[in-house]
Amino acid sequence: MLSISPFYRLRLPGPTAVPERVRQAIALPVLNHRGPEFRAVLGRAEELIKPVLGTTNPVLFFASSGTGAMEASLVNVVAPGERVLVCIHGQFGDRFAAIAQSIGAEVDQLQFEWGTAIDPAVVAAKLKTADYRAVVVIHNESSTGIYSDLAALGKIVRDTPALLIADSVSGLGGLEMRQDEWGVDIVVSSSQKALMCPPGVGIASVSAKAWDIVNRETKMPRFYWDFRKAKKSIEANETPFTTPVSLMAGLVEALEMMHAEGLDNVLARHRKLSVRLREGCNALGLATFGKSNQLSTTVVALAVPEPLNGGDIVKRMYERHKTVIAGSRNKMQGRVIRIGTMGFFTDGDIATDLLHLEATLADLGWPVKAARA
Ligand SMILES: *Cc1c(COP(=O)(O)O)cnc(C)c1O
């Protein structure tokens, strides 16, 4: 068997630590994906995730990572040559624009400085300049630790022919989502972030307004991702192709845990502990990255002060403490480190993060003052 340190601590902004209860559920016998036992699992998953999304939409599940669900959201509504507006304030916005380009959409990129939030007024003005099929945003930009005001964006897009598509891969379950109330047409997410599961399940929730576009006769190249097939199947508690049955059993268990804690309590825990971690890091001399009052509750992004290098901090945290945090895999490489505050974590995890970070910074020669949160 693979040997993993008993002190291994997964503190990434995804994938995240998975509770024992969920891992036990995943270890149950593999089920027939078209049998009664699994239909009950899938039905329960859909029932339990709807309140997390704040929706009465049908919810679709795919065997995929989050990026697959992002691609699915576009191939079902954007025909080649149609125009989309992608709002970009970090790495995942870049990814969404790249996906849109790859499927032959006309892509307008609305750039916001990384570390700031998407400005709804700028989106509103841009939306008036062309006929857009969709406005695409990242709900929680994991690369910068900033979230988007989906309520404000929903107001802008709601009364236009455009659809509002939101990537809430790293938000859903940890950051408030009221899809129906806010007017978000397609929310995509995946299992391995605030939903406390291993990677492997992509999720899409699709509004009535979006279904009208999904169901068009217009030629949109799609097969595996076809929402029409997925919807027909989910009505019978099935998926069109083999479901990742074990992961879905895990997802149900994770959702049961979230409901038992209380969805409001889950969100409050994310708010409280993300603030606590951020303040503790600030006290150590690591400033919050960016300038925004829309700081994520699921990921803490920190600016790395000269002469330190983010990669060295990440490496030392792992080698010395077996605490796995993230650097940056983009233009901010070396300058930003990120710690997940999503899913299955408590105040004890935050205290340990700060302890390990303090020791690490001291090891690297940074003049650490006392910094207990
Ligand atoms: C993690 C993440 C994704 C998905 O990444 P995958 O590796 O494909 O699961 C997409 N968007 C955001 C904002 C993310 O944080």
The ligand as an SDF file (V2000), in Angstrom:
LIG
                    3D

 15 15  0  0  0  0  0  0  0  0999 V2000
  -10.9830   23.9590   -8.7730 C   0  0  0  0  0  0  0  0  0  0  0  0
  -11.6940   24.8990   -9.6760 C   0  0  0  0  0  0  0  0  0  0  0  0
  -12.1610   24.5080  -10.9350 C   0  0  0  0  0  0  0  0  0  0  0  0
  -12.1070   23.1190  -11.4950 C   0  0  0  0  0  0  0  0  0  0  0  0
  -10.9470   22.5370  -11.6080 O   0  0  0  0  0  0  0  0  0  0  0  0
  -10.8730   20.9810  -11.9380 P   0  0  0  0  0  0  0  0  0  0  0  0
   -9.4490   20.7010  -11.6800 O   0  0  0  0  0  0  0  0  0  0  0  0
  -11.2760   20.8010  -13.3320 O   0  0  0  0  0  0  0  0  0  0  0  0
  -11.8300   20.3060  -11.0030 O   0  0  0  0  0  0  0  0  0  0  0  0
  -12.8610   25.4180  -11.6860 C   0  0  0  0  0  0  0  0  0  0  0  0
  -13.0880   26.6450  -11.2500 N   0  0  0  0  0  0  0  0  0  0  0  0
  -12.6660   27.0670  -10.0510 C   0  0  0  0  0  0  0  0  0  0  0  0
  -12.9720   28.4620   -9.6340 C   0  0  0  0  0  0  0  0  0  0  0  0
  -11.9510   26.2110   -9.2330 C   0  0  0  0  0  0  0  0  0  0  0  0
  -11.5370   26.6260   -8.0370 O   0  0  0  0  0  0  0  0  0  0  0  0
  1  2  1  0
  2  3  1  0
  2 14  2  0
  3  4  1  0
  3 10  2  0
  4  5  1  0
  5  6  1  0
  6  7  2  0
  6  8  1  0
  6  9  1  0
 10 11  1  0
 11 12  2  0
 12 13  1  0
 12 14  1  0
 14 15  1  0
M  END
$$$$
